[in-house]
Amino acid sequence: MLSLREIEEGACYISDETRIFVAWEMLYYASKIFWTCDTLKILDRAKSLYNYAFVAGENNKFGELVELLQQVENPIIDTVRIVICFENYFKALLLLNKYAIHQMNLDICRNEFSQFVFGQNKQLLQRSTPILISDIKQAENNDPWSMEPLRILNNQTISISTLLKNQKYRAVYSKGNKSDKKLFPILKSLNSTRNSLHFLNVDYIAGGKLQINDLVFLRDYVSTHIDTWGGNFYRDNKDLIGIGKTQIEHLDLD
């Protein structure tokens, strides 16, 4: 069951204004956490040395690259930050397109809401298909502006693995351009290796599992698709964001 009276839970589903406010908060946090990555501070120099060492074949530059990469205190934390950045970005876009970002309760859906399960094993449709917030409220016979808890939803949000691997999810936040086609394989690789103690070390990069150019690509993607787009979004929706913020702040007073 998901409470709508807590911003940490389901306050984003109260109204269009709270949905837009929470989406903006997620966009802001996505950008903020990405730019705290220590790797970004040395990225331009690392790209130059990488090209010298692995493209131009100047082996003497490899030692400089090793020393430079060793300046990154904890590269595992950086990859976690990158994954969290894009997880927030994708979920913000799901919210803006009026889809639920919280996981559905399998048992409740199996027993009471068969429209949200499929197959002989009655698996959650949400595992492969985004579910509209309005469909959930309608299934529970709640008015669009109801403050009643949503029994169908849990307080955990959809996993980044689901967001990355399913085409119907990706279609929500992908514009189908070349940059998006490149983005998803990189993020899948980051997500699958972020718990590896070898992530972003020299052997990992030298083995071709991650190119420095991939990190440059992610940096440029965030600048264009999150920072610039997010700034325009805030400018165009400043009033609605303010209303949503006020509505959520007043929850503490009710």
N, C-alpha and C positions, 0 to 999 in steps of 0.2 A: 504494500500500500504506500502511495506517495502523497505526502502532505503538500498542499498548495500554499501553505502559509509560511514557508521557509524558503529563503533564496537558495539555500544549500540543497533544497530538494526540488519541489515542483512549482515555485512561484513564477517561473517562465511561462506557465500554461494558464495563468489567470486571465490575461487579456492580450490583445495585439501589442499594447504598449509595453507590458512587462516582457513579452517575448522579444521585442526589438531591443529593449534595454539589456537583457541578459545576453543576447547575441552580440551586442556591441561590447559588453564587458569581456566576452570570450575572445573577440577579435583583438581587443586592446591587450589582453593577457597573452595571447598568442605571439604578438609582436614583441612584447616586453621580455618574455622568457627566451625568445630566439636570440635577441641581441645581447643577452648575458653570456652567450657561449664564448669561452676563452679562445677557441679555435679561430673565430672570426678576426681576432686581433692580429693574427699572423698569416691570414689566408692568402693575401696577395703575394707576400714573400714566398710562402710555401708553393704557390702555383708556379711562380717563376723558377724556383729551384727544382720543382718536380719536372717541369718541361726541359730544363737543362739536363737533368739526370736521366730521365726515361725517354725523352723524345729526341733530344739532340745528342744523347749518348755521352755527355760529359760526366764521367764517373766521379770526378773529384767533387761534384756538387752534391753527391749523395750524402756525404758526411755532414755537410751543412744542413741538408734537409733533416737528417736524424737529430742534430742538435736543436734545430728549430722546433720540431714536433715534440721534443722532450720538454719544451717550455710550457706545453699545455698540461696543467697540473692534474686534471682528471678528465680525460677524453670520454670516459663512460658517461659522466654527468652531462657532457655536451650532447651526446647522442640522445639521451633521455629528454633533454630540453628541446631538441629539434623535433622529436616525435610528439611530445606534448604540444608544441607549437601548432603542428599541423592537425593534431587531434582536435584542438580547440577551434581552429579555423574551419574544419569540416563540420563540426557540430554547430557552429554559428550559422553556417550556410543551411544546414538542415532546419534549424529553427526558423530562419528567415523564409524558408520555403514551407513552413507550417508543419514540419514533421517532428515527431517525438524523438528525443535524444536519450530517453531513459529506457532501460530494458523492461520487457514485458514479463509478467509472472506466468511461467509455463503451466503450472498446475491450475491456476484460476482460468486461464484461457482454454485449457483442455476441458475443464468441467463446466464452464459457463459461457464462453465466447468462442464458439467453434469457427467463426469467421476469421480468427487470427491464427489458426493452426492449419496444417496441411499434411497430406500423406497418411499412410497406414499407421505410422508411429506418432502422428499428431505433433509434429515439430512446429516451432514458432515460425510463422510467416516472416516475422521481423528479422530473422537471421539472414534473409536474402533480399528483403523488400522494405523500404522505408514506410512507416505507418503514419498517416495524418493524425494530428492532434484531434481534429474535429471528429474523426471516425471513432476514436477512443472515448471521447466524451459522449458521443451519440450512443455508443454501445452500452454505456453505463447510465443512460437516460439523464445525463447532466446537461443543464443549459450551458451555452458557450461561456457564460460569465460566472458559472458556479464555482464556489470555493470548496466544495466537497472534495475529500481525498479521492484519488484515482486508484481503485483497487487493482486495476490491470497492470499498473506500472510499479516497478521497484525503485529504490533510491540509487541504484547503480546505473551509470550511463553505458551506452553501447561501446563495445571495445574497439580499439583502433584497428585490430585485425579485421573485424567485420567491415569497418569503413573502407579499408584498403582493397579487400579481395572481391567484393560484390559489385558487379557492374551497375545494378540499379541504384546503389548508394553513390557510386562514383559519378553517375550521370547527373546527380543533383549538384555537385560542386565541381564538375569538369565542364569546360567549354569545348572540349574536343580538339583543342589545338595541339601543336607539337610539344609545347612545354608541359601540358598535362600528361601526354603520353610518356614523357620522360620522367615526370614527377613520381608516378606511382611505383614503378620498379625500384627507384632509389629509396623511397620510404619503406617499401616492403623489406629491402635489404637492411636498412637501419633498424627496423623494428625486430627483425629476426635475429640480429646480432648484437643488440644493445646490451645484453647481459654478458657478452663475451669480454673477458679480461684483455683480449687482444684488439678490441675495437680501436681504430684510428692509430694504432701503433705502426711503426715503419713496415714490419712484415706484412701487416694487413693491407696497407696501401700498395706496397711493392708487389704483392701477390695479385694485384688487379681487382681485388674484391670491392674496392672503393677508389674512385679517381678523385684527385683534388678538384678536378673540374666539376664533379658532382656537387661538392660543397659550394663552389662558386655559383653553380646553377641554383642551389637552394637559397643562397643569400640573395641573388637577383630576383628569384621568384617571390620571396617574402617582401622585398622592397616594392615590387610592382603589384602583386596580387593581394597582399595583406595590408601593407602600410599605406600605399597610395590609394588603393580601393577603399580601405577602411576609413581613411581620412575623408574621402568623398562621401562615403556612407554616413559618417557622423554629421557632416555639413548638411546633407539632404534630409536627415532625420533627427536633427538636434532637439526639436520640440517634443517628438514622440519619445525619444530617449529620456528626456527630462521628466515627462509624465510617468513613464514606466518606473523610473527611479523613485519618484514620489510615492507611487502606489505601493511599491515594495517596502519603502521606509515606514509607511503607515501601518503595515502588517503588525509591527511591533507594538503599536498603540491600541490595536483592537482587543 
